């Protein structure tokens, strides 16, 4: 066991004006959902993500739920979703009373496979007057939700046209994609009807908690704002439909504004960390880097290594244990949604990529404030762990 302090996986960099802005909230007493930082934060996010507007929410999951609801997803519907994602993506669908139709991902990008999407929509669906239906289950297919995995954009250039041909709206789970580009375009300009970001504590840009729904359609964004504000009409206690209390507080937005002032440097730091890991482990036998397709520049939210098959079996957990002894935090990757208890009965495609991939991924410390000396210690520890396992 080492006597050196633990290097955590991901902690926020709060070295900007966060404290100053929080003190301003307290001094003004605007600590709830009313206050100047909320609209400022929305403007900053919309500009950075490449969208005309944004609606701040209390979490990314809440943002996904209200976005799906605004686009008409409801009881007993299906929503196309890659299985290799954090379970919150599926939970937002379930909160609509709907169910995910789970798809495999590509090895190249770990994101929704557009060829598989086109193939299964052609083979397994039929058009009825009420919409597009999934033949095996008899459920209406209400939307497609690609996920920009770890801030790496899905191939929206291929996915969005398929969705359009079948009349399906697209909600992009862009939780960690701030700063990414796909064919030179930011996530908000990739054709989705709505995109949703997360500002959770471990994200590159954080508000402590929170999310944002972004898009280009003012009427659709107005509906999202209305639904997230309890569907209140006017200043009195009149409400025109079931709504949600999903608003972001001024306190959260204050932290978010301070972070957004530095978002480009925070993303650049994440990319430098990824590059140093990739260089350090390039010659290590049995190890592959995280994906980097030529048509995207990822936001590099998390970094780490992929253990090459077939040498991976059982080794990932051993490596994590050894790294912990050396004072290095590391984590496994998301367990695919179709293997999770709440969604084992959801319709799904075959999963040759994600079922084998998730067990081989090891995430390493990648805080934006990680120093070169700390990263050198992580690299040395991993090389030592490899030699002893």
VOPAGU-2260 file (C-alpha; in pm, 1 decimal, decimal comma):
REM VOPAGU-2260
SITE   aa  ch    i         X         Y         Z
SITE  UNK   A    0       0,0       0,0       0,0
SITE  UNK   A    1     118,9     349,5     -80,6
SITE  UNK   A    2     133,0     635,0     168,9
SITE  UNK   A    3      70,2     892,2    -104,7
SITE  UNK   A    4    -276,4    1052,3    -126,8
SITE  UNK   A    5    -533,4     891,6    -353,6
SITE  UNK   A    6    -562,6    1045,2    -699,1
SITE  UNK   A    7    -939,8    1048,4    -762,1
SITE  UNK   A    8   -1104,2     965,5   -1092,0
SITE  UNK   A    9   -1271,8    1299,0   -1163,1
SITE  UNK   A   10   -1314,4    1607,3    -945,3
SITE  UNK   A   11   -1430,7    1952,2   -1057,2
SITE  UNK   A   12   -1191,7    2237,6   -1125,8
SITE  UNK   A   13   -1343,7    2527,2    -927,3
SITE  UNK   A   14   -1058,4    2771,5    -967,4
SITE  UNK   A   15   -1257,9    3041,4   -1146,4
SITE  UNK   A   16   -1519,9    3286,2   -1018,0
SITE  UNK   A   17   -1747,0    3022,1    -862,6
SITE  UNK   A   18   -1712,8    3151,5    -505,1
SITE  UNK   A   19   -1762,1    3513,1    -613,8
SITE  UNK   A   20   -2082,9    3429,8    -798,4
SITE  UNK   A   21   -2217,5    3216,0    -513,1
SITE  UNK   A   22   -2158,3    3503,4    -271,3
SITE  UNK   A   23   -2350,0    3730,1    -509,4
SITE  UNK   A   24   -2645,8    3489,1    -495,4
SITE  UNK   A   25   -2643,1    3488,7    -117,5
SITE  UNK   A   26   -2610,1    3865,5     -95,8
SITE  UNK   A   27   -2904,4    3913,4    -334,5
SITE  UNK   A   28   -3111,4    3632,5    -171,7
SITE  UNK   A   29   -3175,5    3491,1    -521,9
SITE  UNK   A   30   -3088,0    3133,3    -435,1
SITE  UNK   A   31   -3383,9    2950,3    -588,8
SITE  UNK   A   32   -3497,9    2929,1    -951,3
SITE  UNK   A   33   -3529,2    3306,1   -1000,1
SITE  UNK   A   34   -3212,7    3508,5   -1051,6
SITE  UNK   A   35   -2982,4    3653,3   -1315,0
SITE  UNK   A   36   -2742,6    3361,1   -1340,2
SITE  UNK   A   37   -2998,3    3120,1   -1487,3
SITE  UNK   A   38   -3064,5    3311,0   -1813,7
SITE  UNK   A   39   -2694,4    3398,0   -1838,8
SITE  UNK   A   40   -2603,5    3031,5   -1808,8
SITE  UNK   A   41   -2858,9    2936,6   -2074,2
SITE  UNK   A   42   -2713,4    3190,5   -2316,1
SITE  UNK   A   43   -2359,8    3065,8   -2253,5
SITE  UNK   A   44   -2457,2    2702,7   -2307,6
SITE  UNK   A   45   -2653,3    2769,5   -2626,5
SITE  UNK   A   46   -2362,6    2964,9   -2775,9
SITE  UNK   A   47   -2106,0    2699,6   -2684,6
SITE  UNK   A   48   -2312,8    2404,4   -2806,8
SITE  UNK   A   49   -2416,7    2566,1   -3135,8
SITE  UNK   A   50   -2791,9    2599,0   -3075,4
SITE  UNK   A   51   -3033,3    2891,9   -3088,9
SITE  UNK   A   52   -3155,3    2844,5   -2734,8
SITE  UNK   A   53   -3127,5    2646,9   -2411,6
SITE  UNK   A   54   -3347,2    2564,1   -2112,2
SITE  UNK   A   55   -3160,5    2492,5   -1788,6
SITE  UNK   A   56   -3288,1    2197,7   -1581,9
SITE  UNK   A   57   -3210,3    2051,5   -1240,2
SITE  UNK   A   58   -3032,5    1749,3   -1391,8
SITE  UNK   A   59   -2945,4    1591,0   -1722,8
SITE  UNK   A   60   -3192,3    1308,9   -1658,4
SITE  UNK   A   61   -3469,9    1562,1   -1598,2
SITE  UNK   A   62   -3367,8    1731,4   -1922,1
SITE  UNK   A   63   -3399,8    1405,4   -2114,5
SITE  UNK   A   64   -3739,6    1333,6   -1958,3
SITE  UNK   A   65   -3885,6    1674,2   -2039,1
SITE  UNK   A   66   -3735,4    1670,8   -2390,7
SITE  UNK   A   67   -3892,3    1333,4   -2467,3
SITE  UNK   A   68   -4223,2    1447,6   -2321,5
SITE  UNK   A   69   -4218,3    1764,8   -2532,1
SITE  UNK   A   70   -4170,5    1551,2   -2844,0
SITE  UNK   A   71   -4471,5    1334,4   -2762,9
SITE  UNK   A   72   -4314,6    1023,1   -2610,2
SITE  UNK   A   73   -4572,3     859,7   -2385,9
SITE  UNK   A   74   -4720,7     550,2   -2231,2
SITE  UNK   A   75   -4620,9     217,1   -2392,8
SITE  UNK   A   76   -4408,7     381,7   -2663,5
SITE  UNK   A   77   -4063,1     263,2   -2766,5
SITE  UNK   A   78   -3755,5     483,7   -2796,4
SITE  UNK   A   79   -3447,2     361,3   -2982,8
SITE  UNK   A   80   -3145,9     374,2   -2749,2
SITE  UNK   A   81   -2794,3     227,6   -2758,9
SITE  UNK   A   82   -2746,2     -22,7   -2479,4
SITE  UNK   A   83   -2395,8     103,8   -2400,9
SITE  UNK   A   84   -2492,2     408,5   -2197,4
SITE  UNK   A   85   -2536,4     519,1   -1839,1
SITE  UNK   A   86   -2869,5     390,6   -1711,5
SITE  UNK   A   87   -3007,9     745,9   -1674,7
SITE  UNK   A   88   -3071,6     749,2   -2051,9
SITE  UNK   A   89   -3307,1     453,7   -2017,5
SITE  UNK   A   90   -3457,5     583,7   -1693,2
SITE  UNK   A   91   -3568,6     904,5   -1866,2
SITE  UNK   A   92   -3752,5     694,2   -2123,6
SITE  UNK   A   93   -3915,2     486,3   -1849,4
SITE  UNK   A   94   -4027,3     804,7   -1671,7
SITE  UNK   A   95   -4236,8     879,8   -1980,7
SITE  UNK   A   96   -4411,8     543,3   -1938,5
SITE  UNK   A   97   -4220,8     421,9   -2243,6
SITE  UNK   A   98   -3959,4     152,0   -2291,9
SITE  UNK   A   99   -3620,0     154,9   -2465,4
SITE  UNK   A  100   -3563,6     -48,3   -2780,2
SITE  UNK   A  101   -3198,4    -129,5   -2717,3
SITE  UNK   A  102   -2939,1    -134,9   -2996,2
SITE  UNK   A  103   -2576,2    -236,0   -3024,6
SITE  UNK   A  104   -2298,4      14,7   -3090,0
SITE  UNK   A  105   -2009,6      27,9   -3334,6
SITE  UNK   A  106   -1662,2     -82,3   -3231,5
SITE  UNK   A  107   -1523,7     229,7   -3398,7
SITE  UNK   A  108   -1706,2     485,4   -3184,2
SITE  UNK   A  109   -1899,2     306,0   -2904,4
SITE  UNK   A  110   -2210,3     489,6   -3026,8
SITE  UNK   A  111   -2537,1     384,1   -3192,0
SITE  UNK   A  112   -2474,3     175,1   -3503,6
SITE  UNK   A  113   -2650,2     360,5   -3790,8
SITE  UNK   A  114   -2638,6      60,6   -4027,3
SITE  UNK   A  115   -2800,1    -158,5   -3763,2
SITE  UNK   A  116   -3059,3     112,7   -3702,0
SITE  UNK   A  117   -3155,9     125,6   -4068,5
SITE  UNK   A  118   -3160,7    -252,6   -4099,2
SITE  UNK   A  119   -3381,2    -313,6   -3797,1
SITE  UNK   A  120   -3621,3     -30,9   -3874,8
SITE  UNK   A  121   -3666,9    -179,1   -4222,2
SITE  UNK   A  122   -3712,3    -534,6   -4096,1
SITE  UNK   A  123   -3903,9    -488,0   -3769,7
SITE  UNK   A  124   -4139,5    -194,6   -3819,3
SITE  UNK   A  125   -4454,9    -108,8   -4009,9
SITE  UNK   A  126   -4626,8     218,2   -4088,4
SITE  UNK   A  127   -4980,4     265,5   -3954,1
SITE  UNK   A  128   -5205,3     574,6   -3951,2
SITE  UNK   A  129   -5103,6     636,0   -3587,4
SITE  UNK   A  130   -4729,6     620,4   -3662,1
SITE  UNK   A  131   -4441,6     373,4   -3692,3
SITE  UNK   A  132   -4488,4      47,9   -3500,0
SITE  UNK   A  133   -4254,8    -224,2   -3381,1
SITE  UNK   A  134   -4400,8    -548,9   -3517,2
SITE  UNK   A  135   -4274,0    -790,1   -3246,5
SITE  UNK   A  136   -4414,0    -585,5   -2955,6
SITE  UNK   A  137   -4694,2    -390,9   -3124,2
SITE  UNK   A  138   -4566,0     -67,4   -2965,3
SITE  UNK   A  139   -4538,6     269,4   -3135,3
SITE  UNK   A  140   -4182,1     387,3   -3192,8
SITE  UNK   A  141   -4177,1     746,7   -3072,9
SITE  UNK   A  142   -3816,8     868,5   -3103,4
SITE  UNK   A  143   -3449,2     787,7   -3152,6
SITE  UNK   A  144   -3203,5     875,9   -2875,8
SITE  UNK   A  145   -2839,7     853,9   -2986,3
SITE  UNK   A  146   -2584,8     893,7   -2707,0
SITE  UNK   A  147   -2260,3    1088,2   -2748,4
SITE  UNK   A  148   -2065,5     834,2   -2545,4
SITE  UNK   A  149   -1812,9     992,6   -2307,3
SITE  UNK   A  150   -1840,0    1311,7   -2511,5
SITE  UNK   A  151   -1769,9    1140,3   -2846,0
SITE  UNK   A  152   -2048,1    1232,7   -3089,4
SITE  UNK   A  153   -2250,8     960,0   -3253,0
SITE  UNK   A  154   -2253,3     957,0   -3632,7
SITE  UNK   A  155   -2545,3    1195,9   -3659,6
SITE  UNK   A  156   -2467,5    1248,5   -4029,5
SITE  UNK   A  157   -2590,1     890,5   -4079,9
SITE  UNK   A  158   -2839,8     853,5   -3792,1
SITE  UNK   A  159   -3053,7    1164,1   -3842,5
SITE  UNK   A  160   -3144,2    1090,7   -4210,8
SITE  UNK   A  161   -3254,0     739,3   -4114,1
SITE  UNK   A  162   -3474,0     878,1   -3836,8
SITE  UNK   A  163   -3621,3    1137,1   -4072,8
SITE  UNK   A  164   -3708,7     875,9   -4335,0
SITE  UNK   A  165   -3911,9     694,2   -4073,7
SITE  UNK   A  166   -4068,5    1010,6   -3930,0
SITE  UNK   A  167   -3895,9     979,5   -3592,0
SITE  UNK   A  168   -3782,3    1277,7   -3383,0
SITE  UNK   A  169   -3426,0    1269,4   -3248,6
SITE  UNK   A  170   -3324,5    1353,6   -2890,5
SITE  UNK   A  171   -2946,9    1340,9   -2848,4
SITE  UNK   A  172   -2810,4    1245,7   -2507,8
SITE  UNK   A  173   -2521,2    1491,6   -2520,0
SITE  UNK   A  174   -2449,2    1467,6   -2147,1
SITE  UNK   A  175   -2070,8    1508,2   -2169,0
SITE  UNK   A  176   -2033,3    1638,5   -2525,1
SITE  UNK   A  177   -1974,7    2008,8   -2459,1
SITE  UNK   A  178   -1668,1    2099,8   -2665,5
SITE  UNK   A  179   -1692,6    1806,7   -2907,3
SITE  UNK   A  180   -1736,8    1838,0   -3283,0
SITE  UNK   A  181   -1859,9    1603,7   -3554,6
SITE  UNK   A  182   -1738,0    1685,6   -3904,7
SITE  UNK   A  183   -1653,9    2030,6   -3775,1
SITE  UNK   A  184   -1994,3    2100,4   -3618,7
SITE  UNK   A  185   -2070,9    2129,6   -3244,9
SITE  UNK   A  186   -2324,6    1889,8   -3088,2
SITE  UNK   A  187   -2611,8    2136,6   -3105,8
SITE  UNK   A  188   -2576,8    2167,8   -3483,3
SITE  UNK   A  189   -2591,3    1797,7   -3573,1
SITE  UNK   A  190   -2958,7    1775,7   -3665,6
SITE  UNK   A  191   -3126,4    1653,0   -3347,6
SITE  UNK   A  192   -3462,0    1808,8   -3259,6
SITE  UNK   A  193   -3333,7    1851,5   -2904,8
SITE  UNK   A  194   -3004,8    1774,6   -2732,9
SITE  UNK   A  195   -2953,1    1739,3   -2359,6
SITE  UNK   A  196   -2639,6    1814,1   -2159,1
SITE  UNK   A  197   -2544,5    1725,7   -1802,6
SITE  UNK   A  198   -2359,9    1948,8   -1557,4
SITE  UNK   A  199   -2320,3    1689,3   -1283,1
SITE  UNK   A  200   -2028,8    1720,9   -1042,8
SITE  UNK   A  201   -1800,2    1489,7   -1239,1
SITE  UNK   A  202   -1857,5    1654,0   -1578,1
SITE  UNK   A  203   -1587,4    1866,3   -1741,2
SITE  UNK   A  204   -1809,9    2171,7   -1691,9
SITE  UNK   A  205   -2025,5    2143,5   -1380,6
SITE  UNK   A  206   -2293,9    2332,8   -1195,3
SITE  UNK   A  207   -2274,5    2086,1    -906,3
SITE  UNK   A  208   -2584,4    1931,5   -1058,1
SITE  UNK   A  209   -2800,9    2034,8   -1347,7
SITE  UNK   A  210   -2866,0    1995,8   -1716,3
SITE  UNK   A  211   -2975,5    2186,6   -2022,7
SITE  UNK   A  212   -3206,6    2112,0   -2313,7
SITE  UNK   A  213   -3085,0    2285,1   -2630,0
SITE  UNK   A  214   -3235,7    2323,6   -2974,8
SITE  UNK   A  215   -3318,5    2555,6   -3263,2
SITE  UNK   A  216   -3700,5    2553,1   -3259,8
SITE  UNK   A  217   -3824,0    2839,9   -3037,2
SITE  UNK   A  218   -4171,7    2688,8   -2997,4
SITE  UNK   A  219   -4033,4    2351,8   -2895,1
SITE  UNK   A  220   -3795,5    2511,7   -2644,9
SITE  UNK   A  221   -4083,1    2720,1   -2508,7
SITE  UNK   A  222   -4277,7    2397,9   -2450,3
SITE  UNK   A  223   -3976,8    2244,5   -2271,9
SITE  UNK   A  224   -3950,8    2552,4   -2049,7
SITE  UNK   A  225   -4324,6    2543,9   -1979,7
SITE  UNK   A  226   -4324,8    2174,3   -1888,7
SITE  UNK   A  227   -4015,5    2208,7   -1668,9
SITE  UNK   A  228   -4180,6    2495,8   -1477,0
SITE  UNK   A  229   -4487,0    2296,9   -1356,8
SITE  UNK   A  230   -4679,2    2396,6   -1674,0
SITE  UNK   A  231   -4785,4    2715,4   -1499,7
SITE  UNK   A  232   -4992,1    2965,3   -1699,2
SITE  UNK   A  233   -4940,5    3328,3   -1600,1
SITE  UNK   A  234   -4861,4    3448,6   -1249,2
SITE  UNK   A  235   -5151,5    3278,0   -1072,4
SITE  UNK   A  236   -5176,9    2912,7    -976,8
SITE  UNK   A  237   -5318,0    2796,4   -1308,2
SITE  UNK   A  238   -5162,3    2499,4   -1486,8
SITE  UNK   A  239   -5270,4    2365,9   -1825,1
SITE  UNK   A  240   -5122,3    2013,0   -1811,8
SITE  UNK   A  241   -4916,3    1784,2   -1587,2
SITE  UNK   A  242   -4575,7    1949,9   -1556,0
SITE  UNK   A  243   -4249,5    1903,1   -1370,0
SITE  UNK   A  244   -4047,3    2104,8   -1122,3
SITE  UNK   A  245   -3725,1    2064,8   -1318,5
SITE  UNK   A  246   -3585,8    2417,6   -1300,9
SITE  UNK   A  247   -3222,3    2491,0   -1224,5
SITE  UNK   A  248   -3153,7    2712,5    -923,9
SITE  UNK   A  249   -2967,5    3041,3    -939,1
SITE  UNK   A  250   -2704,8    2886,9    -708,2
SITE  UNK   A  251   -2637,1    2605,6    -953,8
SITE  UNK   A  252   -2636,6    2844,9   -1246,8
SITE  UNK   A  253   -2386,7    3071,3   -1068,7
SITE  UNK   A  254   -2137,2    2786,2   -1053,5
SITE  UNK   A  255   -2224,4    2695,6   -1411,7
SITE  UNK   A  256   -2163,0    3050,8   -1535,5
SITE  UNK   A  257   -1818,8    3059,4   -1375,3
SITE  UNK   A  258   -1740,1    2723,7   -1537,1
SITE  UNK   A  259   -1871,1    2828,8   -1878,1
SITE  UNK   A  260   -1632,9    3125,4   -1874,2
SITE  UNK   A  261   -1352,1    2866,4   -1891,4
SITE  UNK   A  262   -1514,8    2580,5   -2081,1
SITE  UNK   A  263   -1268,4    2584,2   -2368,2
SITE  UNK   A  264    -965,3    2559,5   -2140,8
SITE  UNK   A  265   -1131,8    2284,2   -1936,1
SITE  UNK   A  266   -1200,8    2079,3   -2248,9
SITE  UNK   A  267    -846,2    2144,0   -2374,3
SITE  UNK   A  268    -712,0    2008,3   -2044,8
SITE  UNK   A  269    -918,7    1692,6   -2086,4
SITE  UNK   A  270    -780,5    1644,3   -2436,0
SITE  UNK   A  271    -422,0    1687,6   -2316,2
SITE  UNK   A  272    -480,5    1422,3   -2051,5
SITE  UNK   A  273    -620,8    1180,1   -2310,2
SITE  UNK   A  274    -326,4    1244,0   -2542,7
SITE  UNK   A  275     -69,1    1178,5   -2270,1
SITE  UNK   A  276    -233,9     849,1   -2175,1
SITE  UNK   A  277    -253,6     740,6   -2537,7
SITE  UNK   A  278     115,5     817,5   -2587,3
SITE  UNK   A  279     223,9     652,6   -2263,0
SITE  UNK   A  280      43,3     325,4   -2329,7
SITE  UNK   A  281      88,4     306,8   -2706,8
SITE  UNK   A  282     350,0      33,4   -2680,5
SITE  UNK   A  283     187,9    -161,3   -2397,9
SITE  UNK   A  284      97,7    -511,3   -2511,3
SITE  UNK   A  285    -268,2    -601,2   -2474,4
SITE  UNK   A  286    -389,9    -241,0   -2447,9
SITE  UNK   A  287    -591,0     -25,5   -2689,1
SITE  UNK   A  288    -682,7     345,3   -2663,2
SITE  UNK   A  289   -1032,4     487,5   -2632,1
SITE  UNK   A  290   -1198,6     536,9   -2972,7
SITE  UNK   A  291   -1108,3     833,4   -3193,2
SITE  UNK   A  292   -1287,9     810,2   -3530,8
SITE  UNK   A  293   -1148,2    1052,4   -3790,3
SITE  UNK   A  294   -1480,2    1232,5   -3836,7
SITE  UNK   A  295   -1510,5    1354,1   -3476,7
SITE  UNK   A  296   -1316,0    1542,6   -3214,4
SITE  UNK   A  297   -1438,8    1416,3   -2881,5
SITE  UNK   A  298   -1467,6    1614,9   -2561,3
SITE  UNK   A  299   -1262,0    1344,4   -2381,5
SITE  UNK   A  300   -1478,2    1351,5   -2070,3
SITE  UNK   A  301   -1326,8    1028,6   -1938,4
SITE  UNK   A  302    -998,2     868,9   -2038,7
SITE  UNK   A  303    -841,8     530,4   -1983,5
SITE  UNK   A  304    -748,8     209,9   -2158,7
SITE  UNK   A  305    -919,8     -81,4   -2327,9
SITE  UNK   A  306    -781,9    -428,1   -2258,1
SITE  UNK   A  307    -743,4    -614,8   -2582,4
SITE  UNK   A  308    -942,0    -934,7   -2627,0
SITE  UNK   A  309    -881,8   -1219,0   -2547,9
SITE  UNK   A  310    -630,7   -1117,5   -2279,1
SITE  UNK   A  311    -882,5    -911,2   -2081,3
SITE  UNK   A  312   -1074,6   -1181,7   -1894,9
SITE  UNK   A  313   -1068,7   -1120,4   -1521,4
SITE  UNK   A  314    -781,2    -873,6   -1550,9
SITE  UNK   A  315    -971,3    -547,3   -1531,2
SITE  UNK   A  316   -1085,3    -605,9   -1171,3
SITE  UNK   A  317    -735,8    -719,4   -1070,1
SITE  UNK   A  318    -582,8    -407,5   -1223,4
SITE  UNK   A  319    -830,4    -184,2   -1042,4
SITE  UNK   A  320    -749,2    -350,0    -711,4
SITE  UNK   A  321    -376,4    -313,3    -768,2
SITE  UNK   A  322    -413,5      52,5    -871,3
SITE  UNK   A  323    -611,1     121,3    -554,8
SITE  UNK   A  324    -323,3     -17,0    -350,2
SITE  UNK   A  325     -96,1     225,6    -534,4
SITE  UNK   A  326    -321,8     521,4    -456,4
SITE  UNK   A  327    -490,4     549,2    -795,2
SITE  UNK   A  328    -868,9     557,8    -838,2
SITE  UNK   A  329   -1004,4     374,4   -1142,4
SITE  UNK   A  330   -1344,5     246,5   -1242,5
SITE  UNK   A  331   -1510,3     -10,9   -1468,9
SITE  UNK   A  332   -1730,8      99,2   -1756,2
SITE  UNK   A  333   -2109,9     113,1   -1776,8
SITE  UNK   A  334   -2287,4    -220,5   -1764,3
SITE  UNK   A  335   -2506,8    -224,5   -2078,6
SITE  UNK   A  336   -2871,2    -137,7   -2023,2
SITE  UNK   A  337   -3005,9    -469,5   -2158,9
SITE  UNK   A  338   -2814,8    -647,7   -1879,1
SITE  UNK   A  339   -2966,4    -425,8   -1608,5
SITE  UNK   A  340   -3254,1    -571,8   -1404,3
SITE  UNK   A  341   -3515,4    -303,0   -1488,9
SITE  UNK   A  342   -3464,7    -345,4   -1864,8
SITE  UNK   A  343   -3399,2    -716,2   -1917,1
SITE  UNK   A  344   -3737,2    -756,3   -2087,2
SITE  UNK   A  345   -3694,2    -458,2   -2317,8
SITE  UNK   A  346   -3672,5    -539,2   -2689,4
SITE  UNK   A  347   -3314,7    -542,1   -2810,9
SITE  UNK   A  348   -3092,2    -631,0   -3100,6
SITE  UNK   A  349   -2804,4    -872,5   -3079,5
SITE  UNK   A  350   -2519,4    -712,2   -2882,5
SITE  UNK   A  351   -2186,8    -857,3   -3005,2
SITE  UNK   A  352   -1996,8    -531,1   -2954,7
SITE  UNK   A  353   -2118,9    -388,2   -2625,7
SITE  UNK   A  354   -2152,7    -720,7   -2442,9
SITE  UNK   A  355   -1785,0    -790,5   -2498,2
SITE  UNK   A  356   -1656,0    -433,5   -2482,0
SITE  UNK   A  357   -1781,2    -306,1   -2147,1
SITE  UNK   A  358   -1583,8    -566,1   -1951,6
SITE  UNK   A  359   -1254,1    -449,8   -2104,3
SITE  UNK   A  360   -1271,9     -76,7   -2031,9
SITE  UNK   A  361   -1075,8      77,4   -1746,2
SITE  UNK   A  362   -1120,2     449,5   -1674,6
SITE  UNK   A  363    -831,0     640,6   -1518,3
SITE  UNK   A  364    -799,0     973,0   -1330,8
SITE  UNK   A  365    -879,2    1254,6   -1571,5
SITE  UNK   A  366    -982,8    1562,5   -1372,2
SITE  UNK   A  367    -927,3    1881,3   -1571,5
SITE  UNK   A  368    -697,7    1997,1   -1291,1
SITE  UNK   A  369    -483,2    1681,5   -1297,4
SITE  UNK   A  370    -118,9    1789,4   -1300,5
SITE  UNK   A  371     147,8    1633,2   -1520,2
SITE  UNK   A  372     317,1    1500,1   -1205,4
SITE  UNK   A  373      -5,7    1335,0   -1091,1
SITE  UNK   A  374     -64,7    1186,9   -1433,9
SITE  UNK   A  375     294,2    1058,6   -1442,2
SITE  UNK   A  376     217,1     882,4   -1113,8
SITE  UNK   A  377     -95,5     724,4   -1266,3
SITE  UNK   A  378     100,4     608,8   -1570,0
SITE  UNK   A  379     379,1     460,2   -1358,6
SITE  UNK   A  380     127,5     285,0   -1134,0
SITE  UNK   A  381     -55,2     128,1   -1428,0
SITE  UNK   A  382     269,6       4,1   -1581,8
SITE  UNK   A  383     365,3    -141,9   -1243,8
SITE  UNK   A  384      21,9    -300,4   -1205,6
SITE  UNK   A  385      51,5    -461,3   -1546,9
SITE  UNK   A  386     386,0    -613,8   -1454,8
SITE  UNK   A  387     244,6    -764,3   -1134,3
SITE  UNK   A  388     -79,4    -911,2   -1273,5
